[in-house]
Amino acid sequence: MRYDVCDRCGVKIPEGGLKYIVRVNIVADDDNIIPEDITDEELDAMISGIKEFDPDMLESDVHQELAFVLCKRCKEQWTRDPFNTMKDKLDIDEGWSGELH
């Protein structure tokens, strides 16, 4: 039998079972990094410096797309607290048996 696995808790989700795909699109905010009064020489130096970096690293610094499979329980917890800032305040394991829900 085929199944997916929740990326958060590891529970097996059988084929056709309820699951959620969370897509995260991370984009760098340029925040006007290049000043309007930059000289051509300064711009050339900046471009030369960039050429020394690995292109894949530069791309991941500017844009990254991630996708995660979540079970129903983890989706509900993630939407309430995506950065896990309330982990000590939420009773997230109450009633959790590790079984598919």
C-alpha positions as CSV (number, residue, x, y, z in Angstrom):
1,M,0.0,0.0,0.0
2,R,1.3,3.5,-0.9
3,Y,1.3,6.1,1.7
4,D,2.5,9.6,2.4
5,V,4.2,10.7,5.7
6,C,3.4,13.8,7.6
7,D,6.5,16.0,7.5
8,R,5.8,17.3,11.0
9,C,4.9,14.2,13.1
10,G,5.8,11.3,10.8
11,V,2.4,9.6,10.9
12,K,1.7,7.5,7.8
13,I,-1.2,8.7,5.7
14,P,-2.6,6.0,3.5
15,E,-3.2,6.6,-0.2
16,G,-6.5,8.6,-0.5
17,G,-6.3,9.7,3.2
18,L,-6.8,13.2,4.3
19,K,-3.6,15.3,4.0
20,Y,-2.6,18.9,3.4
21,I,0.1,20.3,1.3
22,V,1.7,23.5,2.8
23,R,3.6,25.6,0.2
24,V,6.0,28.2,1.4
25,N,7.2,30.9,-1.0
26,I,10.2,32.7,0.4
27,V,11.3,35.9,-1.4
28,A,14.0,38.3,-0.4
29,D,12.8,41.8,0.2
30,D,15.3,44.0,-1.7
31,D,14.4,47.1,0.5
32,N,16.3,49.3,-1.9
33,I,19.6,47.6,-1.4
34,I,21.2,49.6,-4.3
35,P,21.3,53.2,-3.4
36,E,20.1,55.7,-6.1
37,D,23.3,57.7,-5.9
38,I,25.7,54.8,-6.5
39,T,28.5,55.4,-9.0
40,D,29.2,53.1,-12.0
41,E,32.5,52.0,-10.3
42,E,30.7,51.0,-7.1
43,L,28.1,49.1,-9.1
44,D,30.8,47.3,-11.1
45,A,32.5,46.3,-7.9
46,M,29.2,45.0,-6.5
47,I,28.5,42.9,-9.6
48,S,32.1,41.6,-9.6
49,G,31.7,40.5,-6.0
50,I,28.4,38.7,-6.8
51,K,30.1,36.7,-9.5
52,E,32.3,35.1,-6.9
53,F,29.4,33.4,-5.2
54,D,27.9,30.1,-6.1
55,P,24.8,30.7,-8.3
56,D,22.7,28.1,-6.4
57,M,23.4,29.8,-3.1
58,L,22.5,33.2,-4.6
59,E,19.3,31.9,-5.9
60,S,18.3,30.3,-2.6
61,D,19.1,33.6,-0.9
62,V,16.7,35.5,-3.2
63,H,13.9,32.9,-3.8
64,Q,13.0,29.5,-2.4
65,E,9.9,27.4,-2.6
66,L,9.2,24.6,-0.1
67,A,6.3,22.1,0.2
68,F,5.3,20.0,3.1
69,V,2.8,17.2,3.7
70,L,0.8,17.6,6.9
71,C,-1.8,15.4,8.5
72,K,-5.0,17.0,9.8
73,R,-3.8,17.3,13.4
74,C,-0.5,18.9,12.4
75,K,-2.2,21.2,9.9
76,E,-4.5,22.5,12.6
77,Q,-1.6,23.1,15.0
78,W,0.5,24.7,12.3
79,T,-2.2,27.1,11.3
80,R,-2.6,28.2,14.9
81,D,1.1,28.5,15.6
82,P,3.3,28.2,12.4
83,F,6.5,29.3,14.2
84,N,5.9,27.1,17.3
85,T,6.1,30.1,19.5
86,M,3.4,28.8,21.9
87,K,4.7,25.3,22.2
88,D,4.9,25.5,26.0
89,K,1.4,27.1,26.2
90,L,-0.5,24.7,23.9
91,D,-1.2,21.2,25.1
92,I,-0.3,19.8,21.7
93,D,0.2,16.2,22.7
94,E,-3.0,15.7,24.6
95,G,-4.8,12.6,23.3
96,W,-2.2,11.9,20.7
97,S,-1.6,8.2,20.2
98,G,0.5,8.3,17.0
99,E,-2.4,6.8,15.0
100,L,-3.9,8.3,11.9
101,H,-6.6,10.8,12.7
